[in-house]
């Protein structure tokens, strides 16, 4: 990798765009004092990421921008770009040419770019570190920079040497690892704090989950208890149902038989037909007797009337009624005859017959037309009187028959009463048997009702069991337990339910909250473990990097000392120079001086000039200090050569003899590094393969031009 070019625009005295191309291993930039040639070195510092404005002879970013004058207005920004040939990919980027660009604006804002893409300063310093180009700029050395390494503190000097040894990459990695470690520690602290915050709530939720687990265990016990109870209770109901069904058959059949028998007996004990017939006969006898008496009385009256008819002419008128026509008498007698005939069928008609006789007699009395004897009427009355007598005889015969019938009915009634007494005895016995059957059946029904209660309670228990998740398809058992065991099982269920209620209820929201909180805690725990692992890994990386740095620093320091001694002897023609590590101490709590492990070793320079007893840098002259610093800088460059070195008038204090030695050393360095020499020393110019002149006109603007050696000598003056 080598430096191809640099382009400046608005940077300090380079108000206009100016560029330099580097094609030789050694390039020289010459010009009189005040021409702005050192601004080129500062442009390199600027574009490569220098953050110290003091190192670039400024106080703030805008100081790098062309300030303007009466003839040329000020610039709004300063821009510097350097191009590298990166075909060997020393810069860890996949480009054969790499252009690094930096721009600063009037407001102090900086912009960085790599091949036109905006990047961070960190990206540039990291990229340059891969090519051994560090922030301490051992590759950009000014006259004051050369002496700075001598005047630096032991710790600063060590940092410069580490930079020169190419340890910056390791230091960056270590610094990054330490930042990551610090960030990891912060994250771990934060994560642990978060875990501590949720720990009390998680503990509460864990207790809730323990209650839930206890509830689940009790529920399982309850399910098992319910299943066992229901299975045996179902078996009990099943067996009892069969038993009661069997027990119901005999008393129910017996009751039906007895009920049927009682029905038959009740029919037999009803009032017999003979009794009804007796009543009818008695009633007819009574009526017949009454009618018989009435007929006899009527017959007497008729007989009296007949006598009157026969003796009618001598009878007084008041005893004789009105005469009745014969046809009417005959008609009346015919009706009497018919009435008598009917009376044989129904005694109740006698009354009507008698009434008609009375009416006839009355009308007979009222007849006044006939007052003499009526023999035909008398004969007719005799004839009819005879028939009335016959009717009376018939009634008497019928009365006699009714008396016989009554006697028979009384005998039948007596027989029936005997049978009825026997039937009543059987009836009462059957009723007793029915009562016994009813009691047996009632007992069965009572047990059946009790079984219904058991079934009802069983259904309630089954419902409760299903409510807690017990399958409705309960296991069946072949045998039943005793009722006492079932009662105890039910009590056990009640005890479990009481414990379950005491355990409390944990809702699904709590379960979800526990799961989320537990998941969060597990995540944080994994984070802590990951961070702990990262911390351990980072510590291992840091330890490894520290070991690598220590090893490389020790080896590099030995090489630097070897080169330092060689260059020192070359410049001073003898003597010795060495870089010695020193440890820093501090006082402990007891007031004793102990090694400060927090501080790295510093580097002290010890020199011994030939033919002089000088070991301290403080007593060296300016020239001696310049030669010592040059020897050290060249030694550092030889151990881990950077791709390029910019020497800004580091030869200004050398005399001609030492200038020749300096030029020889420059030629030797060019074997490993590209050199940009800013000088007005003739000996140094001779070592350059190409020369550029820097001039400044009356407008105060620096200009660049390519010159030959003779021209360069003239320009430098």
Secondary structure by P-SEA (a helix, b strand, c coil): cccccccccccccccccccccccccbbbbbbccccccaaaaaaaaaaaccccccccccccccccccccccccccccbbbbbbbbbcccccccccccbbbbbbbbccccbbbbbcccccccaaaaaaaaaaaccccccccccccccccccccccaaaaaaaaaaaacaaaaaaaaaaaaaaaaaaaaaaaaaaaaaaaaaaaaaaaaaaaaaaaaaaaaaaaaaaaaaaaaaaaaaaaaaaaaaaaaaaaaaaaaaaaaaaaaaaaaaaacccaaaaaaaaaaaaaaaaaaaaaaaaaaaaaaaaaaaaaaaccccccccccccccaaaaaaaaaaaaaaaaaaaacccaaaaaaaaaaaaaaaaaaccccccccaaaaaaaaaaaaaaaaaaaaaaaaaaaaaaaaaaaaaaaaaaaaaaaaaaaaaaaaaaaaaaaaaaaaaaaaaaaaaaaaaaaaaaaaaaaaaaccccccccccccccaaaaaaaaaaaaaaaaaaaaaccccaaaaaaaaaaaaaaaaaaaaaaaaaaaaaaaaaaaaaaaaaaaaaaaaaaaaaaaaaaaaaaaaacccbbbbbbbbbbbbcccccccccccccbbbbbbbbcccccccccccccaaaaaaaaaaaaaaaaaaccccbbbbccccccccaaaaaaaaaaaaaaaacbbbbbbcccaaaaaaccbbbbbbbccccbbbbbbbcaaaaaaaac
